[in-house]
C-alpha cells in the first residue's frame, strides 16, 4: 500500500459504566504483575477473586482488535532436516483518539473533550503525573535491576504540548511475551487498547 493512502478499519468498542464501589471490595480483577520479576518466590499473578480496588467510577472503554492483528504467522527455515520456526504477529495501531461528547443540564450546546492514547509508551514509574494511572507492568529484561516498565498512557489532547515525548517506545503487537490474551483483557491493556474516562472529575454525572 502506498504510504499516502488511508486504510479505514472498523473497531469494536465496548463500554462499561461504573458507579460508586460497594463497601466490601472483592473484585475479580485478575492481573499479571511484573514489578517483582527479579524475585522468583513472588508469583506474577494476583489470584482470581481477591480484595482490591474495583474499577473507578466513570466509563471504561475496551477496543477489540480485528482478527488480522491477532493472528500470528509461522515461517520455517533450516537446512539438513533441521528447522526452526518463529511465531510472528503484525504491528498494531499505537495511537488512539477518543472524543467524549455531552450536554450540560439546561443547555442545548453539545460539548466535547478529546483524549489521546499512546499505546507504545514505556515508563519506569506510574501515576497521575505520568499520565499512566492504571497501566499494567510490562516485562523489561534489558535492565535486570528494574526488569519492568509500565506500558501505555493517555491524556487530554489540550495538554499534549506539556507531555514529554522522550519516553521509550515499544514495537507493539496484540500479544505480550507471556500473555497471548493481552489485547483482549481490559485490566491488562488499559491505556493501550483501553481507556478510562473520569467523568466525575469533570462534573459529569449524566447525559453522555
PEWO-V53526 format. One record per backbone hydrogen bond with DSSP energy under -0.5 kcal/mol. NH is the residue of the N-H (numbers start at 1). CO is the residue of the C=O. If there is no record, write none. Layout:
BEGIN
((NH CO) (NH CO))
END
This chain:
BEGIN
((5 2) (8 6) (9 7) (12 64) (14 62) (16 60) (18 16) (18 58) (25 23) (26 24) (27 25) (27 50) (29 27) (33 44) (34 32) (37 34) (39 36) (40 38) (42 39) (43 41) (46 31) (50 27) (50 48) (52 25) (54 52) (58 18) (59 197) (60 16) (61 59) (61 195) (62 14) (63 193) (64 12) (65 63) (69 66) (70 66) (70 67) (71 67) (72 70) (73 88) (75 86) (77 84) (82 79) (83 81) (84 77) (86 75) (88 73) (88 86) (92 172) (96 117) (98 115) (100 98) (100 113) (102 111) (103 207) (104 109) (107 104) (110 108) (111 102) (111 109) (113 100) (115 98) (116 155) (117 96) (118 116) (118 153) (119 94) (119 117) (120 94) (121 118) (122 168) (123 150) (130 127) (131 128) (132 127) (135 132) (138 149) (140 147) (143 140) (146 143) (147 144) (148 146) (149 138) (150 123) (151 136) (151 149) (152 121) (153 118) (153 191) (154 131) (155 116) (157 114) (159 156) (160 157) (162 159) (163 160) (164 162) (168 122) (170 120) (172 170) (174 69) (176 179) (182 179) (183 174) (184 181) (185 181) (185 182) (186 184) (188 185) (189 185) (189 186) (190 186) (191 194) (192 189) (193 189) (194 189) (195 61) (197 59) (197 195) (198 196) (199 197) (202 198) (202 199) (203 200) (204 199) (205 203))
END
